[in-house]
Amino acid sequence: MPLHLIKLCVGIDSVEDLRAWRAHRAAQGHRSVCPTRQTPKRAAELLEGGSLYWVIKGQVLVRQAIDEIVTQDSGPQPCRIYLHPELIETAPQPRRAFQGWRYLTPADAPPDLPTAAGEAIEPELAKQLRELGAW
């Protein structure tokens, strides 16, 4: 069973902002990467199909599959977590702020949103429904 990571998406206000940022970086020839100071000790489990779940404005809203984890010899953030470029939206899940990244078990991870036409729900409506306890 794969293990996941969860991390705050600092400086991003919406999934659309993250999509635009990733597209801009890809156009410059950069891979989708999350630099970090600590190399995950459970990297092998993360590479068995794990994803990085992004917390945007207090809600887990999107994930990216983890492709590769590389540790360099030096630098302020020697670990690079390379991510698949596809952003997969998830059901909104509230999450308090924290520093760095955390492990996330599959049981605690939010489900992916349906991708068929007409089935997706607006993020703001989903947030309101969750706050009311209706979703």
C-alpha positions in Angstrom: 0.0 0.0 0.0 1.5 3.4 -1.0 2.3 6.1 1.5 1.6 9.8 0.7 3.0 13.2 1.7 1.1 16.3 2.6 2.5 19.8 2.3 1.3 23.4 2.3 1.3 25.1 -1.0 2.6 28.5 0.0 1.9 31.5 -2.2 -0.8 29.8 -4.2 -4.5 30.9 -3.8 -6.3 28.2 -5.9 -5.8 25.0 -7.9 -5.9 27.2 -11.0 -3.0 29.3 -9.7 -1.0 26.1 -9.1 -1.9 24.9 -12.6 -0.7 28.2 -14.1 2.5 28.1 -12.0 3.4 24.6 -13.0 2.6 25.3 -16.7 4.9 28.4 -16.6 7.7 26.4 -15.1 7.2 23.6 -17.6 7.4 26.1 -20.4 10.8 27.1 -19.1 12.0 23.5 -19.2 11.7 22.7 -15.5 10.3 19.5 -14.0 7.6 19.7 -11.4 9.6 19.5 -8.1 9.2 20.0 -4.4 12.5 20.9 -2.8 12.9 20.1 0.9 15.5 19.9 3.7 14.8 16.4 4.8 14.8 13.2 2.8 11.8 11.1 3.7 13.0 8.0 5.6 10.1 6.0 4.1 11.0 7.0 0.5 10.6 3.4 -0.8 6.9 3.4 0.3 6.3 6.8 -1.3 7.7 5.5 -4.6 5.2 2.6 -4.6 2.4 4.9 -6.0 2.4 7.7 -3.4 1.3 11.2 -4.1 2.0 14.7 -2.7 -1.2 16.2 -1.4 -1.2 20.1 -1.5 -2.9 22.2 1.1 -4.2 25.4 -0.5 -5.7 28.0 1.8 -6.4 25.6 4.6 -7.9 22.8 2.4 -6.3 19.8 0.7 -7.5 20.3 -2.9 -5.1 18.6 -5.2 -2.4 16.0 -5.5 0.5 15.1 -7.7 2.0 11.6 -8.0 5.5 11.2 -6.8 7.9 10.1 -9.6 11.3 10.3 -8.0 13.1 11.3 -4.8 16.7 12.5 -5.2 19.1 13.6 -2.4 22.0 15.9 -3.3 25.2 16.3 -1.4 24.8 20.0 -0.4 22.6 23.1 -0.4 19.9 24.5 1.9 17.3 22.0 0.5 19.3 19.0 -0.6 16.3 16.7 -1.2 14.2 17.0 -4.5 10.8 15.3 -4.7 10.0 15.1 -8.4 6.3 15.0 -9.2 4.2 13.9 -12.1 3.0 17.1 -13.9 -0.7 16.1 -13.8 -2.7 17.8 -11.0 -5.5 15.6 -9.7 -8.2 17.5 -7.8 -9.4 15.9 -4.6 -12.4 16.3 -2.4 -11.7 19.3 -0.1 -10.4 18.3 3.3 -9.7 21.0 5.9 -6.2 21.0 7.3 -4.4 23.3 9.8 -1.1 24.9 9.0 2.1 23.1 9.7 5.7 23.3 8.7 7.5 21.1 6.2 5.7 18.0 5.1 4.0 15.1 6.8 3.3 11.5 6.0 -0.3 10.8 5.0 -1.8 7.3 5.1 -4.2 6.2 2.3 -7.0 5.9 4.9 -6.6 9.6 5.8 -6.1 10.9 2.2 -9.1 12.6 0.6 -10.7 10.9 -2.5 -10.1 12.2 -6.0 -12.9 14.2 -7.5 -14.8 12.7 -10.4 -13.4 13.8 -13.8 -16.4 13.1 -16.0 -18.1 16.1 -17.6 -20.8 17.6 -15.3 -19.8 15.7 -12.2 -17.2 18.0 -10.7 -18.4 20.4 -7.9 -17.2 24.0 -7.5 -14.5 24.3 -4.9 -16.3 27.0 -2.9 -19.5 25.0 -2.8 -17.6 21.9 -1.7 -16.0 24.0 1.1 -19.4 25.3 2.3 -20.9 21.8 2.2 -18.0 20.4 4.3 -18.2 23.2 6.8 -22.0 22.4 7.2 -21.2 18.7 7.6 -23.2 17.8 4.6 -20.2 16.4 2.7 
